[in-house]
Amino acid sequence: MKYDLIIKEGNVVFRDDVKKVDIAIKNGKISAIAETIEGEADQIVNASGQYVMPGMIDTHVHICEPGRTEWEGFVTGTKALAAGGTTSYVDMPLNALPATVDRKSLQLKRDVAKGKNYVDYAFYGGLVPGNLDQLEELSDEGVVAYKCFMATCGSDMPDDFTNVDDYTLYTGMKRLAELGHMLSIHAENALITDRMAESMLAKGKTTAADYVASRPVFTEVDAVKRALFLAKETGCKLHFVHISTEKAVEEIIKARNEGQDVTVESCPHYFTITTAQFEELGPVAKCSPPLRDEVEQAKLWNKLIEGKIDMLTSDHSPCPPEMKYSATNNIFEVWGGITGCQNNVDLMFDEAVLKRNVPVADFVRMISYNPAQRFHLPMKGEIAVTKDADIILVDPNQSYVVQKEDLYYRHQHSPYIGRKINCRVTKTFVRGNLVFDVNQGIVGEPVGEFVAYNKKAKATAQ
């Protein structure tokens, strides 16, 4: 048989182990896996000395198109994802305008996204006050999950995303349980964090440390526990996004052990940047929940090493520079979001696998297999025959320093600029198409396809 592509002699990472084998690809699918594949191919890639892994599935990305394309768009955002080793992503229902909270707004986003993505993509629907009757139509249009904020969010702009009240949260959970869908939650106690911020500002406290102090650990844990209780009452499946604390992870795992259907993600910045470093880096490192101190970060690392973190995601949340740098030096006034999706895989591979000896198969489950399973992307997430050929090569012997000019974001700011990373994504294939090469950069035109979730729990590419 003649193949489109053969990847030879790489250390291929499967769900449970690593083997030195060849992979053959035809018509966008993995066609054969063997110790040696001798067939003809249009292209042969020698991956000797490199890890061959399923591409990352980043289930927490904010592409701000339409409506805020000056923040980030599908073209620039997915170039960065591809360069960072991500082959599929799920776009959040904010910060685009209008927010993705009904059929009309989702169809608009789908229309705008067509032909602009370098990697495959799926969409979230939002749960906000006033859209309870639109949840089913979002399901009909193929969203893979729903998102809500227990923390305060939004702006004065028409059609922007807003946080839930308790009634919307409870009733929304009931309806999503009936639809068989999952709700992802930003869990922070809005009333306490808002009032603590007001108190800080009244006292003239405006530093990074003050901001972190206004969103203490217990405000995340409290929101997690309340959401778990409501989910238990309603039977709703839950996923907690960007969890930053050990205690919150423990509450989630406890609920799972007691029978609740719940998963947890965290993000590279919670493992690699501390509160003290936030103070040095400044606004570029502001996010919510906030970055924690060294002690709390070490506890979170322990949870990851123990296998208690189901997924790693970027929470890529870009904005123009002028929204990050306040003339008053008041950290509370600047946009809270980390621009970081281009360094997801290599940064965490360095920190987890190379420095802390996390098994590479465990790492791949966190970035690929678990997200594919949880978000109903059955053709993705692992190296296996018939699966989509979404494959990345990672060289553990290359190192590089993150440089501003190498970033594909619309706005080239990131807390990782100047950081040395001791491995490198060298190639990214989406359904067998080379979209990134470390020497060539982004390759070709956008090939990304929309992936919808259907009610039979299967994904269909369109």
RAJO-V245852 format. One line per field, one symbol per residue. phi: phi as a letter, one per 40 degrees, with the letter a starting at -180 (. if undefined). A space follows every 50 residues. Layout:
phi->???
This chain:
phi->.cbcabbbgccccccbabbcacbbbafgbccabadabbccacabbcbdgb cbbcccbccabbccbcgbcccabcccccccccccgcbaabcccbbcbccc badccccccccccdgbccbcabbcbcbbdhbdcbcccccccgccabbbbc ccagacccgccbcccccccccccdcccccgbbbcbcbacccccccccdcd cccgcbccccccccbcdccccdcccccccccccbgccbbccfcbbdccdc cccdcccchccababbbdcccbbbdccdcccgdcbcabdccbcccccccc ddccccgcccabbcfcbcacdcccbcccfccccccbaccaccbdcccccd cccccbgcdcccdccccbccdcccbfbccbhacacgcdccbbbbccbcba bcbdccccdcbcbaccdgccbcaacbabbbfgccbabcccgcbgcdbcbc bbcbccgbbbcb
